[in-house]
Amino acid sequence: MAQSGKGRLNYRCPSCFMRDLDIDMFYDKEKEEYYCIRCQYTGSEEDVLEKNEMARFRYRRMLDRITNFDDE
């Protein structure tokens, strides 16, 4: 999903991303936090980055071709 404006980078909402929705978060300068317009998630930049790393764990092998299914 393209970034919807100039300025600070918009991150994906971790709550929506865990449900396979690709929703950009918006930044509130007054509160200095990111928020999602779909699910009411709010958090600091550090919180959003931490939760997005947890979401990346889900897709870590997506581009790998798995040919051996033995657990050896």
N, CA, C and O atoms as a GROMACS GRO file, in nm:
protein
  288
    1MET      N    1   0.086  -0.117   0.000
    1MET     CA    2   0.000   0.000   0.000
    1MET      C    3   0.090   0.123   0.000
    1MET      O    4   0.188   0.129   0.075
    2ALA      N    5   0.057   0.218  -0.082
    2ALA     CA    6   0.140   0.338  -0.094
    2ALA      C    7   0.121   0.429   0.026
    2ALA      O    8   0.015   0.433   0.088
    3GLN      N    9   0.226   0.501   0.055
    3GLN     CA   10   0.218   0.599   0.164
    3GLN      C   11   0.127   0.713   0.122
    3GLN      O   12   0.137   0.761   0.009
    4SER      N   13   0.040   0.757   0.208
    4SER     CA   14  -0.064   0.852   0.171
    4SER      C   15  -0.027   0.998   0.196
    4SER      O   16  -0.117   1.079   0.220
    5GLY      N   17   0.096   1.033   0.191
    5GLY     CA   18   0.133   1.172   0.209
    5GLY      C   19   0.280   1.188   0.235
    5GLY      O   20   0.353   1.090   0.252
    6LYS      N   21   0.324   1.311   0.237
    6LYS     CA   22   0.465   1.336   0.264
    6LYS      C   23   0.484   1.359   0.413
    6LYS      O   24   0.388   1.383   0.486
    7GLY      N   25   0.606   1.350   0.457
    7GLY     CA   26   0.635   1.369   0.598
    7GLY      C   27   0.678   1.237   0.661
    7GLY      O   28   0.750   1.159   0.599
    8ARG      N   29   0.634   1.214   0.784
    8ARG     CA   30   0.672   1.093   0.855
    8ARG      C   31   0.621   0.969   0.782
    8ARG      O   32   0.515   0.971   0.720
    9LEU      N   33   0.698   0.862   0.791
    9LEU     CA   34   0.662   0.737   0.726
    9LEU      C   35   0.543   0.674   0.796
    9LEU      O   36   0.539   0.665   0.918
   10ASN      N   37   0.446   0.632   0.719
   10ASN     CA   38   0.331   0.562   0.776
   10ASN      C   39   0.364   0.414   0.789
   10ASN      O   40   0.415   0.352   0.695
   11TYR      N   41   0.335   0.358   0.905
   11TYR     CA   42   0.358   0.216   0.930
   11TYR      C   43   0.228   0.140   0.913
   11TYR      O   44   0.119   0.198   0.916
   12ARG      N   45   0.240   0.008   0.896
   12ARG     CA   46   0.122  -0.077   0.893
   12ARG      C   47   0.069  -0.094   1.035
   12ARG      O   48   0.146  -0.102   1.131
   13CYS      N   49  -0.062  -0.100   1.047
   13CYS     CA   50  -0.123  -0.125   1.177
   13CYS      C   51  -0.097  -0.270   1.216
   13CYS      O   52  -0.137  -0.361   1.143
   14PRO      N   53  -0.031  -0.295   1.329
   14PRO     CA   54   0.001  -0.434   1.367
   14PRO      C   55  -0.124  -0.517   1.396
   14PRO      O   56  -0.127  -0.636   1.366
   15SER      N   57  -0.225  -0.456   1.453
   15SER     CA   58  -0.348  -0.529   1.485
   15SER      C   59  -0.420  -0.573   1.358
   15SER      O   60  -0.464  -0.688   1.348
   16CYS      N   61  -0.431  -0.484   1.262
   16CYS     CA   62  -0.496  -0.518   1.135
   16CYS      C   63  -0.410  -0.614   1.053
   16CYS      O   64  -0.462  -0.704   0.988
   17PHE      N   65  -0.278  -0.596   1.058
   17PHE     CA   66  -0.188  -0.680   0.980
   17PHE      C   67  -0.193  -0.826   1.027
   17PHE      O   68  -0.177  -0.918   0.946
   18MET      N   69  -0.214  -0.847   1.156
   18MET     CA   70  -0.228  -0.984   1.208
   18MET      C   71  -0.354  -1.051   1.155
   18MET      O   72  -0.364  -1.174   1.155
   19ARG      N   73  -0.449  -0.972   1.109
   19ARG     CA   74  -0.572  -1.026   1.050
   19ARG      C   75  -0.569  -1.017   0.898
   19ARG      O   76  -0.673  -1.018   0.832
   20ASP      N   77  -0.447  -1.007   0.842
   20ASP     CA   78  -0.424  -1.002   0.698
   20ASP      C   79  -0.488  -0.882   0.630
   20ASP      O   80  -0.533  -0.892   0.516
   21LEU      N   81  -0.492  -0.769   0.700
   21LEU     CA   82  -0.538  -0.643   0.642
   21LEU      C   83  -0.419  -0.548   0.635
   21LEU      O   84  -0.347  -0.531   0.734
   22ASP      N   85  -0.400  -0.488   0.522
   22ASP     CA   86  -0.285  -0.399   0.504
   22ASP      C   87  -0.333  -0.255   0.516
   22ASP      O   88  -0.368  -0.191   0.416
   23ILE      N   89  -0.336  -0.204   0.638
   23ILE     CA   90  -0.387  -0.071   0.667
   23ILE      C   91  -0.272   0.018   0.716
   23ILE      O   92  -0.200  -0.018   0.809
   24ASP      N   93  -0.257   0.134   0.653
   24ASP     CA   94  -0.156   0.230   0.698
   24ASP      C   95  -0.204   0.300   0.824
   24ASP      O   96  -0.323   0.326   0.842
   25MET      N   97  -0.109   0.331   0.911
   25MET     CA   98  -0.139   0.410   1.030
   25MET      C   99  -0.109   0.556   1.001
   25MET      O  100  -0.030   0.588   0.912
   26PHE      N  101  -0.171   0.644   1.076
   26PHE     CA  102  -0.149   0.787   1.062
   26PHE      C  103  -0.083   0.839   1.188
   26PHE      O  104  -0.095   0.779   1.295
   27TYR      N  105  -0.013   0.950   1.176
   27TYR     CA  106   0.063   1.006   1.287
   27TYR      C  107  -0.008   1.130   1.340
   27TYR      O  108  -0.044   1.219   1.263
   28ASP      N  109  -0.026   1.135   1.472
   28ASP     CA  110  -0.084   1.251   1.539
   28ASP      C  111   0.030   1.329   1.603
   28ASP      O  112   0.091   1.282   1.700
   29LYS      N  113   0.057   1.447   1.550
   29LYS     CA  114   0.171   1.527   1.600
   29LYS      C  115   0.148   1.574   1.743
   29LYS      O  116   0.242   1.581   1.821
   30GLU      N  117   0.025   1.608   1.778
   30GLU     CA  118  -0.003   1.659   1.912
   30GLU      C  119   0.021   1.554   2.020
   30GLU      O  120   0.080   1.584   2.124
   31LYS      N  121  -0.023   1.431   1.995
   31LYS     CA  122  -0.006   1.324   2.093
   31LYS      C  123   0.124   1.246   2.073
   31LYS      O  124   0.162   1.165   2.157
   32GLU      N  125   0.191   1.272   1.960
   32GLU     CA  126   0.315   1.201   1.924
   32GLU      C  127   0.296   1.050   1.925
   32GLU      O  128   0.375   0.977   1.985
   33GLU      N  129   0.189   1.004   1.858
   33GLU     CA  130   0.163   0.861   1.848
   33GLU      C  131   0.097   0.830   1.714
   33GLU      O  132   0.041   0.917   1.648
   34TYR      N  133   0.105   0.704   1.677
   34TYR     CA  134   0.042   0.656   1.556
   34TYR      C  135  -0.095   0.599   1.591
   34TYR      O  136  -0.116   0.549   1.701
   35TYR      N  137  -0.189   0.608   1.495
   35TYR     CA  138  -0.322   0.554   1.519
   35TYR      C  139  -0.377   0.492   1.390
   35TYR      O  140  -0.338   0.530   1.280
   36CYS      N  141  -0.467   0.397   1.407
   36CYS     CA  142  -0.532   0.329   1.295
   36CYS      C  143  -0.677   0.376   1.289
   36CYS      O  144  -0.746   0.380   1.390
   37ILE      N  145  -0.722   0.411   1.169
   37ILE     CA  146  -0.860   0.457   1.155
   37ILE      C  147  -0.959   0.342   1.144
   37ILE      O  148  -1.080   0.364   1.147
   38ARG      N  149  -0.909   0.219   1.133
   38ARG     CA  150  -0.999   0.106   1.118
   38ARG      C  151  -1.028   0.035   1.251
   38ARG      O  152  -1.141  -0.008   1.274
   39CYS      N  153  -0.928   0.022   1.336
   39CYS     CA  154  -0.945  -0.061   1.455
   39CYS      C  155  -0.918   0.011   1.588
   39CYS      O  156  -0.919  -0.054   1.692
   40GLN      N  157  -0.894   0.138   1.587
   40GLN     CA  158  -0.867   0.218   1.708
   40GLN      C  159  -0.737   0.183   1.778
   40GLN      O  160  -0.722   0.216   1.895
   41TYR      N  161  -0.642   0.117   1.711
   41TYR     CA  162  -0.512   0.090   1.771
   41TYR      C  163  -0.433   0.220   1.774
   41TYR      O  164  -0.432   0.295   1.677
   42THR      N  165  -0.367   0.247   1.886
   42THR     CA  166  -0.276   0.361   1.898
   42THR      C  167  -0.148   0.314   1.965
   42THR      O  168  -0.150   0.220   2.046
   43GLY      N  169  -0.037   0.378   1.932
   43GLY     CA  170   0.089   0.343   1.995
   43GLY      C  171   0.202   0.432   1.951
   43GLY      O  172   0.194   0.500   1.848
   44SER      N  173   0.307   0.431   2.030
   44SER     CA  174   0.427   0.508   1.996
   44SER      C  175   0.498   0.439   1.879
   44SER      O  176   0.464   0.327   1.842
   45GLU      N  177   0.596   0.508   1.823
   45GLU     CA  178   0.671   0.451   1.711
   45GLU      C  179   0.742   0.322   1.753
   45GLU      O  180   0.746   0.225   1.677
   46GLU      N  181   0.798   0.321   1.874
   46GLU     CA  182   0.867   0.202   1.924
   46GLU      C  183   0.770   0.085   1.939
   46GLU      O  184   0.804  -0.028   1.905
   47ASP      N  185   0.650   0.112   1.990
   47ASP     CA  186   0.549   0.007   2.009
   47ASP      C  187   0.504  -0.050   1.875
   47ASP      O  188   0.489  -0.171   1.861
   48VAL      N  189   0.484   0.036   1.777
   48VAL     CA  190   0.442  -0.008   1.644
   48VAL      C  191   0.550  -0.093   1.579
   48VAL      O  192   0.522  -0.198   1.522
   49LEU      N  193   0.675  -0.047   1.588
   49LEU     CA  194   0.786  -0.123   1.529
   49LEU      C  195   0.802  -0.259   1.595
   49LEU      O  196   0.826  -0.358   1.527
   50GLU      N  197   0.788  -0.264   1.727
   50GLU     CA  198   0.801  -0.391   1.800
   50GLU      C  199   0.692  -0.489   1.757
   50GLU      O  200   0.721  -0.607   1.734
   51LYS      N  201   0.571  -0.443   1.747
   51LYS     CA  202   0.459  -0.532   1.709
   51LYS      C  203   0.466  -0.570   1.561
   51LYS      O  204   0.423  -0.679   1.524
   52ASN      N  205   0.520  -0.483   1.477
   52ASN     CA  206   0.537  -0.520   1.336
   52ASN      C  207   0.644  -0.627   1.320
   52ASN      O  208   0.634  -0.710   1.230
   53GLU      N  209   0.746  -0.627   1.405
   53GLU     CA  210   0.846  -0.734   1.403
   53GLU      C  211   0.782  -0.868   1.439
   53GLU      O  212   0.816  -0.970   1.381
   54MET      N  213   0.689  -0.867   1.534
   54MET     CA  214   0.618  -0.991   1.570
   54MET      C  215   0.535  -1.039   1.452
   54MET      O  216   0.524  -1.160   1.430
   55ALA      N  217   0.477  -0.949   1.375
   55ALA     CA  218   0.398  -0.987   1.258
   55ALA      C  219   0.488  -1.045   1.149
   55ALA      O  220   0.447  -1.137   1.078
   56ARG      N  221   0.609  -0.992   1.135
   56ARG     CA  222   0.702  -1.045   1.034
   56ARG      C  223   0.742  -1.189   1.065
   56ARG      O  224   0.776  -1.264   0.973
   57PHE      N  225   0.738  -1.228   1.191
   57PHE     CA  226   0.768  -1.366   1.229
   57PHE      C  227   0.673  -1.462   1.158
   57PHE      O  228   0.712  -1.573   1.121
   58ARG      N  229   0.551  -1.421   1.139
   58ARG     CA  230   0.450  -1.504   1.075
   58ARG      C  231   0.487  -1.535   0.929
   58ARG      O  232   0.458  -1.643   0.879
   59TYR      N  233   0.550  -1.439   0.861
   59TYR     CA  234   0.578  -1.453   0.719
   59TYR      C  235   0.726  -1.476   0.690
   59TYR      O  236   0.770  -1.454   0.576
   60ARG      N  237   0.805  -1.518   0.788
   60ARG     CA  238   0.949  -1.526   0.771
   60ARG      C  239   0.992  -1.624   0.663
   60ARG      O  240   1.097  -1.603   0.602
   61ARG      N  241   0.917  -1.729   0.635
   61ARG     CA  242   0.955  -1.831   0.536
   61ARG      C  243   0.872  -1.821   0.408
   61ARG      O  244   0.873  -1.914   0.328
   62MET      N  245   0.802  -1.711   0.389
   62MET     CA  246   0.710  -1.699   0.277
   62MET      C  247   0.781  -1.711   0.141
   62MET      O  248   0.725  -1.770   0.049
   63LEU      N  249   0.900  -1.658   0.128
   63LEU     CA  250   0.970  -1.660   0.000
   63LEU      C  251   1.064  -1.780  -0.015
   63LEU      O  252   1.126  -1.797  -0.120
   64ASP      N  253   1.075  -1.863   0.089
   64ASP     CA  254   1.161  -1.982   0.082
   64ASP      C  255   1.086  -2.096   0.015
   64ASP      O  256   0.968  -2.119   0.040
   65ARG      N  257   1.156  -2.168  -0.071
   65ARG     CA  258   1.098  -2.288  -0.131
   65ARG      C  259   1.134  -2.407  -0.042
   65ARG      O  260   1.251  -2.442  -0.029
   66ILE      N  261   1.035  -2.467   0.018
   66ILE     CA  262   1.057  -2.578   0.110
   66ILE      C  263   1.036  -2.709   0.034
   66ILE      O  264   0.928  -2.736  -0.017
   67THR      N  265   1.142  -2.789   0.029
   67THR     CA  266   1.135  -2.916  -0.045
   67THR      C  267   1.152  -3.036   0.048
   67THR      O  268   1.116  -3.148   0.011
   68ASN      N  269   1.206  -3.014   0.168
   68ASN     CA  270   1.228  -3.123   0.261
   68ASN      C  271   1.135  -3.104   0.380
   68ASN      O  272   1.144  -3.004   0.452
   69PHE      N  273   1.046  -3.200   0.400
   69PHE     CA  274   0.948  -3.187   0.508
   69PHE      C  275   0.983  -3.278   0.627
   69PHE      O  276   0.903  -3.293   0.720
   70ASP      N  277   1.101  -3.338   0.625
   70ASP     CA  278   1.146  -3.421   0.737
   70ASP      C  279   1.199  -3.330   0.847
   70ASP      O  280   1.254  -3.224   0.818
   71ASP      N  281   1.182  -3.370   0.971
   71ASP     CA  282   1.227  -3.289   1.086
   71ASP      C  283   1.370  -3.322   1.126
   71ASP      O  284   1.410  -3.289   1.238
   72GLU      N  285   1.447  -3.384   1.041
   72GLU     CA  286   1.582  -3.426   1.076
   72GLU      C  287   1.678  -3.315   1.066
   72GLU      O  288   1.797  -3.333   1.091
   0.00000   0.00000   0.00000
